[in-house]
Amino acid sequence: MKAVVFDEGLKLDNNYPKPVPKKGEALIRVTLAGICNTDYEITKGYMGYKGILGHEAVGVVEEINDEDQSLLGKRVVAEISYGCKKPDCPYCAEKLYRHCPDRHTLGIWRKDGCFAEYFTMPLEVLFEVPDNVPDEQAVFVEPLAAACEITEQLHIKPFEKVIVLGDGKLGLITALTLNAQNIDVMLVGKHQNKLDIAKAQGVETCLLNDLKVEKTYDVVVEATGSISGFETALALTKPRGVLVLKSTVAASKEFNLAPIVIDEITVLGSRCGQFPAALRLLKSERIDFSPLISATYSVDDAIEGFEKNKEKETLKVLLNFKKS
């Protein structure tokens, strides 16, 4: 089968062995997949991973190695991590597979990814896609679930003010998601064309240069991935407010954490999310991710798609695995 593989370098392998589902697993034929910045970071050495890349995909179940055949022939998406399933694992018991110490993560850690014609995953992390949700929307389920994770972790009251910093994929998806959940949210960024995507779907927006930086927000979501973004987020969080970190910030300079103590700010790390809530949101058609799609490439042109993903103005690049 065709597969996008990283092993010291990135390449398209036209003869990669087709996977065989283990007991309790399904074989999924990929139709559409999305390139994530994490995929790019892996090509620079992140996680020390080697193998098939990719963790955002939608496909059709073609084979199931289990008595439960209910998903056979169904269109599905897969949560990216599965755990050890040991009876004494508290994370697996709560389906928090992403925190299981012995987890496997699709295309990132100990598990071949979905940038291939086929991949396998355990049945417990597969979810059927609603009929009214096209592949081009379903492929966004993983980052959408990550945005939904905020309200799974934190109860945001109807009267509270929320601000999201960063107008890249992460910030846009987060702002669109919170808005679809009827939360009073404003998106701040440096690029009017990106802010307009959110504005067209009812999100209040503001250019960073026009933002009045005051400690007036109950919840501040940092999605810039930069130290300056973190510092601005901290300066916007009111006393006893919550600062939500959605991006991983590698400190390249010293910065002052004293306001966290002085203003008694709660800092909340927020990463992946569970898929059911995201799929319900897609089914309701409250969000349209089409404007985020910058380009779609066939699997044969996947390497070119990775190059496109590096461009500053690119939001989302998709890989098409459908037979022509």
matplotlib code that plots the C-alpha trace (Angstrom):
import matplotlib.pyplot as plt

x = [0.0, 1.0, 2.2, 3.9, 6.8, 9.3, 12.6, 15.5, 13.7, 10.2, 9.2, 6.2, 6.5, 4.5, 5.0, 4.5, 3.0, -0.7, -1.5, -3.4, -5.9, -5.1, -7.9, -10.3, -9.0, -10.5, -8.9, -9.8, -9.5, -8.5, -10.4, -9.1, -6.4, -5.2, -1.6, -1.0, 1.9, 2.8, 3.5, 5.9, 7.6, 8.1, 10.1, 12.4, 12.9, 9.9, 9.2, 12.0, 9.2, 9.8, 7.1, 3.9, 2.9, -0.6, -3.3, -6.2, -8.2, -11.6, -12.1, -14.3, -14.0, -13.2, -12.4, -12.9, -11.1, -13.7, -17.2, -18.6, -19.0, -21.3, -18.8, -18.1, -18.7, -19.2, -17.4, -15.4, -12.8, -10.3, -9.2, -5.4, -4.5, -5.3, -4.2, -3.1, -6.7, -5.3, -7.9, -5.9, -5.2, -7.2, -6.8, -8.1, -11.0, -12.1, -11.3, -8.5, -6.2, -4.0, -2.7, -2.1, 1.6, 1.6, -0.3, 0.1, -0.5, -1.4, 1.5, 3.3, 4.3, 4.5, 1.8, 1.9, -0.2, -3.0, -1.1, -1.6, -4.2, -5.0, -4.4, -5.7, -7.0, -8.9, -12.7, -13.0, -11.5, -13.5, -16.6, -19.1, -19.4, -23.0, -24.4, -24.8, -21.1, -18.9, -15.3, -14.0, -15.6, -15.0, -11.3, -11.2, -12.7, -9.3, -8.5, -12.2, -12.2, -9.1, -11.0, -14.1, -11.7, -11.7, -15.3, -14.9, -12.2, -13.7, -17.2, -17.5, -20.5, -22.8, -21.9, -18.1, -15.9, -13.5, -10.7, -8.6, -5.1, -3.8, -5.4, -3.6, -5.5, -5.5, -6.9, -9.4, -10.8, -10.9, -12.8, -15.2, -15.9, -16.5, -18.8, -20.7, -21.2, -22.8, -19.9, -19.1, -15.7, -13.4, -10.6, -7.4, -4.8, -2.4, -4.0, -7.3, -7.9, -7.7, -9.8, -12.4, -13.0, -14.1, -16.0, -18.1, -19.3, -20.4, -17.2, -16.2, -12.6, -9.9, -6.5, -3.7, -2.6, -6.1, -6.5, -6.7, -4.6, -6.4, -7.1, -10.8, -11.2, -12.5, -11.0, -8.0, -7.0, -3.4, -3.0, -0.1, 2.7, 5.0, 6.4, 5.0, 1.6, 1.8, 2.8, -0.1, -2.5, -1.3, -1.8, -5.5, -6.5, -8.4, -7.6, -8.9, -9.4, -8.3, -5.5, -5.9, -2.7, -3.6, -0.2, 3.1, 5.5, 9.2, 10.8, 13.6, 13.8, 13.0, 9.5, 7.7, 5.3, 4.7, 1.2, 0.0, 0.5, -0.4, -3.7, -4.4, -4.7, -5.5, -3.4, -5.0, -3.2, -5.5, -4.5, -6.5, -10.2, -12.8, -14.6, -18.3, -18.9, -17.0, -19.1, -22.3, -21.1, -20.4, -23.7, -25.5, -23.7, -22.8, -19.3, -18.0, -14.3, -14.2, -12.6, -9.6, -8.7, -5.8, -5.2, -5.9, -3.3, -3.5, -1.4, 1.0, 1.8, 1.9, 5.5, 4.4, 1.6, 4.0, 5.9, 2.7, 2.0, 5.2, 4.0, 3.1, -0.4, -1.4, -4.0, -5.0, -3.6, -5.5, -4.4, -6.9, -6.6, -9.8, -9.3, -9.7]
y = [0.0, 3.7, 5.3, 8.6, 7.4, 9.2, 7.5, 10.0, 11.6, 12.0, 9.8, 8.2, 4.4, 2.7, -0.8, -0.5, -3.7, -3.5, -3.8, -6.8, -6.0, -7.7, -9.0, -6.2, -4.0, -2.8, -2.2, 1.2, 2.3, 6.0, 8.4, 11.8, 12.9, 16.2, 17.3, 18.7, 20.8, 17.8, 15.8, 18.5, 18.6, 14.9, 15.4, 17.7, 15.0, 15.4, 12.3, 10.4, 8.7, 6.6, 5.1, 6.2, 9.7, 11.1, 11.1, 13.1, 10.9, 9.7, 6.3, 3.2, 0.0, -2.9, -5.6, -6.3, -8.9, -9.2, -10.7, -7.1, -6.4, -3.3, -0.9, -3.0, -0.8, 2.3, 5.6, 6.3, 8.5, 7.3, 8.9, 9.1, 7.2, 3.8, 2.5, -0.7, -1.6, -3.2, -3.5, -1.4, 1.5, 4.5, 6.4, 3.6, 3.1, 6.7, 6.4, 8.9, 6.8, 9.8, 9.7, 6.0, 5.4, 2.5, 4.2, 4.0, 7.2, 7.1, 8.3, 9.8, 7.1, 3.3, 3.1, 3.5, 6.5, 7.1, 8.7, 5.4, 3.6, 1.6, 1.7, -0.2, 0.9, -0.7, -0.7, 1.3, 4.4, 4.3, 6.4, 6.4, 9.7, 11.0, 10.8, 14.6, 15.2, 15.2, 13.9, 17.4, 18.3, 14.9, 15.2, 18.0, 15.9, 15.5, 19.3, 20.0, 17.5, 19.2, 22.5, 20.8, 19.6, 23.1, 22.9, 19.3, 20.5, 23.9, 25.1, 28.5, 30.4, 32.2, 35.6, 35.1, 36.7, 34.5, 35.6, 33.4, 34.6, 33.3, 33.1, 30.0, 26.6, 26.1, 29.5, 29.5, 26.1, 26.9, 30.2, 28.6, 25.8, 28.0, 30.2, 27.1, 26.2, 29.7, 31.1, 34.8, 34.6, 37.0, 35.9, 38.0, 37.7, 39.5, 38.5, 40.1, 37.4, 34.7, 36.6, 37.1, 33.3, 33.3, 36.6, 35.2, 32.5, 35.0, 35.2, 38.6, 39.4, 42.0, 42.7, 42.4, 46.0, 47.2, 45.2, 47.1, 44.9, 44.9, 42.3, 42.0, 38.4, 35.5, 32.9, 33.5, 30.8, 31.0, 29.5, 31.4, 29.1, 32.0, 33.6, 37.0, 35.4, 33.8, 37.2, 38.9, 36.2, 36.6, 40.4, 39.8, 37.4, 39.0, 38.1, 34.6, 34.0, 31.0, 30.9, 28.0, 26.8, 25.1, 25.5, 24.1, 27.0, 26.3, 29.1, 30.9, 33.7, 34.5, 35.6, 36.8, 34.3, 36.4, 37.6, 34.1, 34.1, 37.7, 37.5, 33.9, 32.8, 29.2, 27.8, 25.0, 22.7, 21.4, 19.0, 16.2, 15.6, 12.8, 12.5, 12.1, 15.7, 16.9, 14.6, 15.9, 19.5, 18.6, 16.8, 20.0, 21.9, 24.8, 25.0, 25.1, 24.2, 24.6, 28.1, 26.5, 24.2, 25.8, 22.9, 19.2, 16.9, 13.3, 10.8, 10.6, 14.3, 14.1, 15.4, 18.5, 18.8, 18.8, 21.6, 23.6, 23.1, 24.9, 28.2, 30.9, 31.6, 27.9, 26.8, 23.2, 20.8, 17.6, 14.4, 12.6, 8.8, 8.1, 6.0, 8.0]
z = [0.0, -0.3, 2.9, 4.0, 6.1, 8.2, 8.9, 9.1, 6.0, 4.7, 1.8, 0.0, 0.1, -2.6, -1.2, 2.6, 4.1, 4.6, 8.3, 9.8, 12.6, 15.9, 18.1, 19.0, 16.2, 12.9, 9.5, 8.1, 4.5, 4.6, 2.4, 3.7, 6.1, 7.5, 8.0, 11.5, 12.8, 15.0, 11.9, 10.8, 14.2, 14.1, 10.9, 13.0, 15.6, 18.0, 20.0, 18.2, 16.1, 13.0, 10.9, 9.1, 10.0, 10.5, 13.2, 11.7, 9.2, 8.2, 6.5, 6.1, 8.2, 5.9, 8.4, 12.1, 14.1, 16.8, 17.4, 17.4, 13.7, 14.2, 12.6, 9.5, 6.4, 8.5, 8.0, 11.1, 12.9, 15.5, 18.7, 18.5, 21.6, 23.1, 26.5, 28.1, 29.2, 32.4, 35.2, 37.6, 35.2, 36.4, 33.1, 30.9, 33.4, 32.6, 28.9, 29.4, 27.1, 26.3, 29.9, 30.2, 30.9, 28.5, 25.7, 21.9, 19.9, 16.2, 14.1, 17.1, 19.5, 19.1, 16.4, 12.7, 11.6, 9.1, 6.2, 4.4, 2.4, 5.5, 9.2, 12.2, 15.6, 18.5, 18.3, 21.6, 20.0, 16.8, 16.3, 13.5, 11.5, 11.2, 7.7, 7.3, 8.0, 4.9, 5.0, 4.6, 8.0, 9.7, 9.2, 11.7, 14.5, 16.3, 16.7, 17.3, 20.2, 21.6, 21.6, 23.2, 26.0, 27.4, 28.4, 29.6, 32.0, 32.9, 33.6, 31.9, 33.2, 30.8, 32.0, 31.9, 29.2, 27.2, 24.9, 22.6, 21.6, 18.2, 14.8, 13.5, 13.1, 16.9, 17.8, 15.0, 15.8, 19.5, 19.0, 16.6, 19.0, 22.0, 20.0, 18.8, 22.5, 23.1, 25.0, 24.9, 23.1, 21.3, 19.0, 18.8, 16.1, 13.8, 10.4, 9.3, 6.7, 9.3, 11.8, 9.0, 8.9, 12.5, 12.1, 9.2, 11.7, 14.4, 16.4, 17.8, 16.6, 17.2, 15.8, 18.4, 17.7, 18.5, 21.7, 25.0, 27.4, 30.7, 33.3, 32.4, 31.1, 33.2, 30.9, 28.6, 26.1, 24.9, 21.4, 20.0, 21.0, 21.8, 25.0, 24.0, 23.6, 27.0, 28.6, 26.9, 28.0, 31.6, 31.4, 30.2, 32.9, 35.8, 39.4, 40.2, 36.5, 34.5, 31.9, 29.6, 27.8, 24.5, 22.8, 24.1, 24.8, 24.8, 26.9, 25.1, 27.6, 31.2, 32.0, 35.1, 36.7, 39.8, 38.5, 38.7, 42.5, 43.1, 41.2, 42.2, 38.6, 37.8, 35.0, 33.1, 30.6, 27.9, 25.2, 23.5, 23.8, 23.5, 20.1, 20.9, 21.9, 18.7, 16.5, 18.0, 17.3, 13.7, 13.3, 14.5, 11.6, 13.9, 12.6, 9.0, 8.6, 4.9, 5.0, 6.9, 4.0, 2.2, -0.3, -1.0, -2.5, -3.6, -1.7, -4.6, -4.0, -0.2, 0.0, -1.9, 0.6, 3.5, 1.8, 1.4, 5.1, 5.9, 4.3, 6.7, 5.3, 5.1, 7.5, 6.7, 4.1, 3.3, 1.7, -0.5, -0.5, -2.6, -5.7, -8.8]

ax = plt.figure().add_subplot(projection="3d")
ax.plot(x, y, z, "-o")
ax.set_aspect("equal")
plt.show()
